[in-house]
Amino acid sequence: MAGHILVLNTGSSSIKYELVDVRTGRRPARGLVERIGERSGRLTHHAGDGP
């Protein structure tokens, strides 16, 4: 099997996400959206091994 799976974990004011390579288990992308709807909201995204 080849491809990727997008995993989402949603809460009332945040979303965590992760892209997983099905064959290797590696995570080419992941991140967090915090305080959705607030002025202090923040997005953190990591691609590959770095931010």
DRENPA-3360 file (N, C-alpha, C; in nm, 2 decimals, always signed):
BEGIN
1 = MAGHILVL = +0.08/-0.12/+0.00/+0.00/+0.00/+0.00/+0.09/+0.12/+0.00 ~ +0.06/+0.22/-0.08/+0.13/+0.34/-0.09/+0.04/+0.46/-0.06 ~ +0.10/+0.57/-0.01/+0.02/+0.69/+0.01/+0.04/+0.75/+0.14 ~ -0.05/+0.84/+0.17/-0.04/+0.91/+0.30/-0.18/+0.92/+0.37 ~ -0.18/+0.93/+0.50/-0.30/+0.95/+0.57/-0.29/+1.08/+0.65 ~ -0.40/+1.16/+0.65/-0.40/+1.28/+0.73/-0.48/+1.25/+0.85 ~ -0.42/+1.27/+0.97/-0.48/+1.24/+1.10/-0.52/+1.38/+1.16 ~ -0.64/+1.39/+1.20/-0.69/+1.51/+1.27/-0.74/+1.48/+1.41;
9 = NTGSSSIK = -0.70/+1.57/+1.50/-0.76/+1.56/+1.64/-0.81/+1.70/+1.67 ~ -0.94/+1.71/+1.67/-1.01/+1.84/+1.69/-1.07/+1.86/+1.83 ~ -1.05/+1.98/+1.88/-1.11/+2.01/+2.01/-1.20/+2.13/+1.99 ~ -1.24/+2.19/+2.10/-1.33/+2.31/+2.09/-1.26/+2.43/+2.04 ~ -1.13/+2.45/+2.06/-1.06/+2.57/+2.02/-0.92/+2.53/+1.96 ~ -0.90/+2.41/+1.92/-0.77/+2.37/+1.87/-0.78/+2.25/+1.77 ~ -0.68/+2.24/+1.68/-0.68/+2.13/+1.59/-0.53/+2.08/+1.59 ~ -0.51/+1.96/+1.61/-0.38/+1.90/+1.59/-0.39/+1.81/+1.46;
17 = YELVDVRT = -0.28/+1.82/+1.38/-0.28/+1.74/+1.25/-0.15/+1.68/+1.23 ~ -0.15/+1.57/+1.15/-0.03/+1.50/+1.12/-0.05/+1.42/+0.99 ~ +0.05/+1.43/+0.90/+0.05/+1.36/+0.77/+0.14/+1.24/+0.79 ~ +0.09/+1.12/+0.77/+0.17/+1.00/+0.79/+0.19/+0.92/+0.66 ~ +0.32/+0.88/+0.63/+0.35/+0.80/+0.52/+0.31/+0.66/+0.56 ~ +0.22/+0.59/+0.48/+0.17/+0.46/+0.51/+0.28/+0.36/+0.51 ~ +0.37/+0.36/+0.42/+0.47/+0.26/+0.40/+0.58/+0.27/+0.51 ~ +0.62/+0.39/+0.54/+0.74/+0.40/+0.63/+0.70/+0.45/+0.77;
25 = GRRPARGL = +0.58/+0.50/+0.79/+0.54/+0.55/+0.92/+0.60/+0.69/+0.95 ~ +0.68/+0.74/+0.86/+0.74/+0.88/+0.88/+0.63/+0.98/+0.88 ~ +0.66/+1.10/+0.94/+0.56/+1.21/+0.94/+0.62/+1.33/+0.87 ~ +0.58/+1.34/+0.74/+0.64/+1.45/+0.66/+0.58/+1.59/+0.70 ~ +0.47/+1.59/+0.77/+0.41/+1.72/+0.81/+0.33/+1.70/+0.94 ~ +0.33/+1.80/+1.03/+0.25/+1.79/+1.15/+0.23/+1.94/+1.20 ~ +0.13/+1.96/+1.28/+0.11/+2.09/+1.34/+0.00/+2.10/+1.43 ~ -0.02/+2.23/+1.48/-0.12/+2.26/+1.58/-0.17/+2.40/+1.55;
33 = VERIGERS = -0.31/+2.41/+1.55/-0.37/+2.54/+1.55/-0.44/+2.56/+1.69 ~ -0.40/+2.66/+1.76/-0.44/+2.69/+1.89/-0.53/+2.81/+1.90 ~ -0.62/+2.81/+2.00/-0.70/+2.93/+2.03/-0.78/+2.98/+1.91 ~ -0.84/+2.89/+1.84/-0.92/+2.93/+1.72/-1.02/+3.03/+1.76 ~ -1.03/+3.14/+1.68/-1.13/+3.24/+1.70/-1.09/+3.35/+1.80 ~ -0.97/+3.34/+1.86/-0.92/+3.44/+1.95/-0.81/+3.52/+1.88 ~ -0.79/+3.64/+1.93/-0.68/+3.73/+1.87/-0.54/+3.67/+1.90 ~ -0.53/+3.59/+2.01/-0.40/+3.53/+2.04/-0.38/+3.39/+1.97;
41 = GRLTHHAG = -0.47/+3.36/+1.87/-0.46/+3.23/+1.80/-0.32/+3.21/+1.74 ~ -0.28/+3.09/+1.72/-0.15/+3.06/+1.68/-0.15/+2.93/+1.59 ~ -0.07/+2.93/+1.49/-0.05/+2.81/+1.41/+0.10/+2.77/+1.41 ~ +0.12/+2.64/+1.45/+0.26/+2.59/+1.45/+0.26/+2.47/+1.35 ~ +0.35/+2.48/+1.25/+0.36/+2.38/+1.14/+0.50/+2.33/+1.13 ~ +0.52/+2.20/+1.12/+0.65/+2.14/+1.10/+0.64/+2.05/+0.97 ~ +0.74/+2.08/+0.89/+0.75/+2.00/+0.76/+0.89/+1.92/+0.77 ~ +0.88/+1.80/+0.75/+1.01/+1.72/+0.75/+1.06/+1.71/+0.90;
49 = DGP = +1.19/+1.73/+0.91/+1.25/+1.73/+1.04/+1.26/+1.86/+1.11 ~ +1.22/+1.97/+1.05/+1.23/+2.10/+1.11/+1.10/+2.18/+1.11 ~ +1.10/+2.29/+1.18/+0.97/+2.37/+1.18/+0.95/+2.44/+1.05;
% end
